[in-house]
Amino acid sequence: MCRSIKTLRPPALPEEATEEDMRAAALQYVRKVSGFRAPAAHNREVFDRAVDEITAATMKLLAGLEIRGASRGA
């Protein structure tokens, strides 16, 4: 597991995760999996698309999770 990626769901994160938080986690994941901190120009499009798709999947995941003891939208 990439140690730079933090848990984004409550109660690990005191406030609701922002899109910026989710994008940062997605970027760390793509960097880890690809082995590139910054891709070469010819890989930039696929690298950025992966970050976008993982960010979107993370948003869906967090929106759909039911956290016991936590009220939604509070």
C-alpha positions as CSV (number, residue, x, y, z in Angstrom):
1,M,0.0,0.0,0.0
2,C,1.2,3.5,-0.8
3,R,1.8,5.2,2.5
4,S,1.1,8.6,1.0
5,I,-2.5,7.7,0.5
6,K,-4.6,8.6,3.5
7,T,-8.1,7.3,4.5
8,L,-10.7,9.7,3.2
9,R,-13.8,8.5,5.0
10,P,-15.0,9.6,8.4
11,P,-13.9,9.3,11.2
12,A,-10.4,9.1,9.8
13,L,-10.8,12.5,8.1
14,P,-12.6,15.0,10.5
15,E,-14.3,16.8,7.7
16,E,-15.8,15.5,4.4
17,A,-13.1,14.7,1.8
18,T,-12.8,17.3,-0.9
19,E,-12.3,16.6,-4.6
20,E,-8.7,17.8,-4.1
21,D,-8.2,15.2,-1.4
22,M,-9.5,12.5,-3.7
23,R,-7.5,13.7,-6.7
24,A,-4.3,13.7,-4.6
25,A,-5.0,10.1,-3.5
26,A,-5.7,9.1,-7.1
27,L,-2.4,10.7,-8.3
28,Q,-0.4,8.8,-5.6
29,Y,-2.1,5.6,-6.7
30,V,-1.3,6.1,-10.4
31,R,2.3,7.1,-9.6
32,K,2.7,3.9,-7.5
33,V,1.2,1.6,-10.0
34,S,2.9,3.1,-13.0
35,G,6.3,3.6,-11.4
36,F,6.4,7.2,-12.7
37,R,6.4,10.2,-10.6
38,A,5.8,12.3,-13.7
39,P,5.1,10.6,-17.0
40,A,6.9,11.4,-20.2
41,A,5.1,13.6,-22.7
42,H,4.0,10.6,-24.7
43,N,2.4,9.0,-21.6
44,R,0.8,12.2,-20.2
45,E,-2.7,11.7,-21.6
46,V,-3.1,8.1,-20.4
47,F,-1.6,9.1,-17.0
48,D,-4.0,12.0,-16.5
49,R,-7.0,10.0,-17.7
50,A,-6.2,7.3,-15.1
51,V,-6.0,10.0,-12.4
52,D,-9.4,11.4,-13.5
53,E,-11.1,8.0,-13.6
54,I,-9.7,7.0,-10.2
55,T,-10.8,10.3,-8.8
56,A,-14.3,9.7,-10.1
57,A,-14.4,6.1,-8.8
58,T,-13.3,7.4,-5.4
59,M,-16.0,10.0,-5.3
60,K,-18.6,7.3,-6.1
61,L,-17.2,5.0,-3.5
62,L,-17.2,7.6,-0.7
63,A,-20.7,8.8,-1.7
64,G,-22.1,5.3,-1.5
65,L,-20.4,4.2,1.8
66,E,-22.6,3.9,4.8
67,I,-20.7,4.8,7.9
68,R,-22.3,3.5,11.1
69,G,-22.7,6.2,13.7
70,A,-22.2,9.0,11.2
71,S,-25.1,11.1,9.9
72,R,-25.0,12.0,6.2
73,G,-25.0,15.6,5.3
74,A,-24.4,16.8,8.9
